[in-house]
């Protein structure tokens, strides 16, 4: 028999009446302050680190050429073909080497063609490869109101952890 009170379970990503404890320029500093609180026996389950002011950073890793796209597509197809070939080899009675090699060749051809078609569809509007990441520019440590004073008092022992109210 299930007993339900009708109230939804509290989300682990929410605090009860959160207050700002401190704001940092990087995650490592925010993590250091929470670690300090933990080391000093503060109940850290009442804390949360929130990254704010998000920005998207794209690092260009190289120029795309038809040859590079073709090679990447073919190699991707080889891996997929190898995977399919091994699966076929497990469930058939035919020659394992012939099965694996044929699926590798078909996979490479399919990967090559698919990659070139996709590259041609961009019509030269994106002739580079890149890696993208979303990062925060500020990290704020939030604390539940009922333990905020205790958190500030404890964190005051870590030099530079709290903003200077006289600055």
N, C-alpha and C positions, 0 to 999 in steps of 0.2 A: 504494500500500500504506500503510495507516494504522498508525502505531506508537503504541500506548497503554500507558502504564505501569501502568494499573489504579488510579492514585490520582486522586481528584477534583481539579479545578482549584481553586486557592485563591480564596475569595470576596473581591472588592474591598472588602467591608464588614466584614472581619475583620482583626484585628491579632494578631500572635503574642505571647502573654503580655502583654496591655496593662496599663499602669499609669496612674493618674491623674496628670496633669501640673498641672492647675489647673481650678477650677470658677468659672463666671461667672454673674451674674444675667441677662445678656442676650446674645443671639447676636453682636451687634456687637463686644463685648469679646472673646469667644472667637475670632472671626474676626480681630480686630486682633492677638491674640497669635500666631496661626498665620501671619499675614502678616509679622509681625516676624521670626519664625523663618525664613520663606522669604527675606526680605530679607537675612538673615545667613547664607545658604547652608546652612541646616539641611535635611537630606533629609525634606521634609514628607510624602512618601509613607508615612512611618512614624507619621503622626498621624491622629486621627479626632475630629470634634466630635460629641458625643452629647447630644441634648436629652432631659432627664429631667423627671419630675414633670409629666406632661402634664395639661392641663386644657382643657375645651371652653368656648369663649367664644361666646355668641350675642348679636349686636347687633341690636336691634329697629329696623327701618327704617321702619315705618309701620303704620297700621291697614288691615285688609282690609275692604272693603265689597263688596256684590254688584256694584255698578257698576264698581269697580276690577278685580274678578276678571273680569267680563265683558269689559271693555276689553282687559285683558291677554291673555285667551284669544283674542279676535277678532284682535288684532294678531299674535299668534303664528301663528294660522291663516292670516292674510294672507301672511306670509312663506313658510309652507309651500306655500300655494296658488300663490304666484308662482313658487317653485322648480319645482313640478310643471308649471305652465303653460309655463314656458320649455322644460322637457324635452319636453313634448308638441309644442310648436311646432317644435322641431328635427326631430322625426321624423314629422310629419304634413304633409299638403298643404293643410290647412284654413286659414282666416283666422287669422293669428297673434294679432291683437288680441282677437278673439272667444274664442279658446282660452285666452289668458292671463287675460282678465277673468273668464271663467266659472270657472276654477280658483281664482282669488283669492276670488271670492264664496263658492264652496263651501267653501274652506279657512277663511275667516272664520267662516262659520256653524258648521262643524264645531268649530273652536277655541273659539268662544263657548259652544256647548252642552257640550262636554267639560269646560271650565273650570268652568261653573256646576254641573254634576253632581258634579264632584270637590269643589267648595266646599260644596255641600249635604250631601255625605256626611260632612263633619267636624262637622256640627250645631253650629256655633258654638264648638267647642272650641279653635279656633286662628284667631282673627280678627285676626291680625297677620302681617306679612311680616318676615323676618329674614335675616341672613347669619351663617353659623356657621364657626368656625375652631378647629382644635386647635393649641394653643401649648404650648411647654415653659416651665417656670418656672426651670429651671437648665440651663446648658450646660457640659458637662465635656469638656475636651480630654484625650484619651487618647493615650499614646505606647507604642510597642513597648519592651519591657524593655531590649533591647540598646542603645538610644540614649537611654534616659530621663535618664541623668546629663548627657549632652551637651545635651539639650533644656532641662533645668532650668538649667544653667550659661548657656546662650545667652539664655533667657527672663529670667534675672535682670537683664539689661541694660535691660529695659523696665520703667520705674517702675510699680508697682502690678499687674504681671502675675501675680506669684506670691503666694500667701497668706503673711502674716507669721507665721513659726513662733513668735514671742514674744508674739503678741497674745492 
